[in-house]
Amino acid sequence: MNSSLNILNIALIGALLVMAVTVQARETYLQDVPKHGDLSLISAAD
């Protein structure tokens, strides 16, 4: 029982870390876009 809970906790923490990194990278990318003026990559990413 405990081991499965630990695995779930690790999976949740990993997912949160991935989400945080993705959001951070996307925010910095969106801040850089106005310089390049390339909007096609954003719509393709969504």
CNS distance restraints for C-alpha pairs under 8 A (distance, minus, plus):
assign (resid   1 and name CA) (resid   5 and name CA) 6.44 0.50 0.50
assign (resid   2 and name CA) (resid   6 and name CA) 6.24 0.50 0.50
assign (resid   3 and name CA) (resid   7 and name CA) 6.26 0.50 0.50
assign (resid   4 and name CA) (resid   8 and name CA) 6.22 0.50 0.50
assign (resid   5 and name CA) (resid   9 and name CA) 6.14 0.50 0.50
assign (resid   6 and name CA) (resid  10 and name CA) 6.12 0.50 0.50
assign (resid   7 and name CA) (resid  11 and name CA) 6.10 0.50 0.50
assign (resid   8 and name CA) (resid  12 and name CA) 6.08 0.50 0.50
assign (resid   9 and name CA) (resid  13 and name CA) 6.09 0.50 0.50
assign (resid  10 and name CA) (resid  14 and name CA) 5.98 0.50 0.50
assign (resid  11 and name CA) (resid  15 and name CA) 6.08 0.50 0.50
assign (resid  12 and name CA) (resid  16 and name CA) 6.17 0.50 0.50
assign (resid  13 and name CA) (resid  17 and name CA) 6.12 0.50 0.50
assign (resid  14 and name CA) (resid  18 and name CA) 6.16 0.50 0.50
assign (resid  15 and name CA) (resid  19 and name CA) 6.11 0.50 0.50
assign (resid  16 and name CA) (resid  20 and name CA) 6.05 0.50 0.50
assign (resid  17 and name CA) (resid  21 and name CA) 6.10 0.50 0.50
assign (resid  18 and name CA) (resid  22 and name CA) 6.03 0.50 0.50
assign (resid  19 and name CA) (resid  23 and name CA) 6.07 0.50 0.50
assign (resid  20 and name CA) (resid  24 and name CA) 6.07 0.50 0.50
assign (resid  21 and name CA) (resid  25 and name CA) 6.04 0.50 0.50
assign (resid  22 and name CA) (resid  26 and name CA) 6.00 0.50 0.50
assign (resid  23 and name CA) (resid  27 and name CA) 6.06 0.50 0.50
assign (resid  24 and name CA) (resid  28 and name CA) 6.30 0.50 0.50
assign (resid  25 and name CA) (resid  29 and name CA) 6.03 0.50 0.50
assign (resid  26 and name CA) (resid  30 and name CA) 5.99 0.50 0.50
assign (resid  27 and name CA) (resid  31 and name CA) 6.20 0.50 0.50
assign (resid  28 and name CA) (resid  32 and name CA) 6.34 0.50 0.50
assign (resid  29 and name CA) (resid  33 and name CA) 6.27 0.50 0.50
assign (resid  30 and name CA) (resid  34 and name CA) 7.58 0.50 0.50
assign (resid  32 and name CA) (resid  36 and name CA) 7.05 0.50 0.50
assign (resid  33 and name CA) (resid  37 and name CA) 5.62 0.50 0.50
assign (resid  33 and name CA) (resid  38 and name CA) 6.14 0.50 0.50
assign (resid  33 and name CA) (resid  39 and name CA) 7.32 0.50 0.50
assign (resid  34 and name CA) (resid  38 and name CA) 7.45 0.50 0.50
assign (resid  39 and name CA) (resid  43 and name CA) 6.75 0.50 0.50
assign (resid  40 and name CA) (resid  44 and name CA) 6.19 0.50 0.50
assign (resid  41 and name CA) (resid  45 and name CA) 6.08 0.50 0.50
assign (resid  42 and name CA) (resid  46 and name CA) 6.43 0.50 0.50
